Amino acid sequence: MQKGGGMKKYTRVYSDEIGETHFEDVEIDLVSVDFAPPAPALNLSVFTEAKNFGFVNAPPSWYGDWHPTPKRQVFVYISGKIEARVSDGEVRVFGPGSVTLLEDTTGKGHTSRVVGDEEVLCVAVILPLHFSE
């Protein structure tokens, strides 16, 4: 493996010790790897164990009031836009190409709503409850 892939970012949603939820910007290191020879090298991150994946679709005007995430999961946004609010008051909008790691399985949770007239389509990847090192 050689260096050369650079850094990419995703957003983490998590609960602190007192149940408040927050956003955190996380950078991941990508390394150039001969992943699928004879194709040229690709830039890869470290792989994380996953349990299942599926597609999530939310129609325009969908709104989810305060709720924790039901499972530790990654959302990869394909189309549409979601506005999310965490309990510390911060609001962010996620659209195509955005990635969020939802880990607020306890505490106050977050709100989510579709922004605009386009439905939202995401890939949800279910992760184990805790990192296995």
CORTACOR-V470534 format. One record per run of one state. SS is the DSSP state (A for helix, B for strand, O for the rest). FROM is the first residue (numbers start at 1). TO is the last residue. Records with the same first field share a line. If there is no record, write none. Layout:
SS->FROM-TO  FROM-TO
This chain:
O->1-1  16-20  34-41  45-49  59-62  68-72  80-80  87-90  95-98  103-109  116-119  128-133
B->2-15  21-33  42-44  50-58  63-67  73-79  81-86  91-94  99-102  110-115  120-127
